[in-house]
Amino acid sequence: MYSFMANIFSPCGIVCDDCDWFKGEKEPVCPGCTELEGKPFWGECETYSCVEDKQVDHCGECVEFPCTDFMGRYDPDEGPLNVVIRAGILAYRKQHGDEKAVELGRSVER
């Protein structure tokens, strides 16, 4: 079964344990955006800053979710489908909790 740590599920819906940078399979190794306070190796994360400003744990808890800003933020290498999947996972996370959301996210082929 999945064991949760405080920093493994990012506010934008990425499960850090599934990320190649978090796992150390890519360089530089990333300890997770919560640990880095939204300042990963690639720069400052606008989504993390927004979640902090709105005082919610993740985007799915925001009254404005899914906002245009969130839907426009995705890795160009992965394309916009990635953000659509994360939006669904975050909405599910709000209703069913972290563990169920991780299960859902891991069941989706990407």
RAWO-V305511 format. One record per run of one state. SS is the DSSP state (A for helix, B for strand, O for the rest). FROM is the first residue (numbers start at 1). LEN is the number of residues. If there is no record, write none. Layout:
ss;from;len
SS;FROM;LEN
SS;FROM;LEN
This chain:
ss;from;len
O;1;8
B;9;1
O;10;5
B;15;1
A;16;3
O;19;1
A;20;4
O;24;22
A;46;9
O;55;4
A;59;3
O;62;6
A;68;4
O;72;9
A;81;16
O;97;1
A;98;10
O;108;3
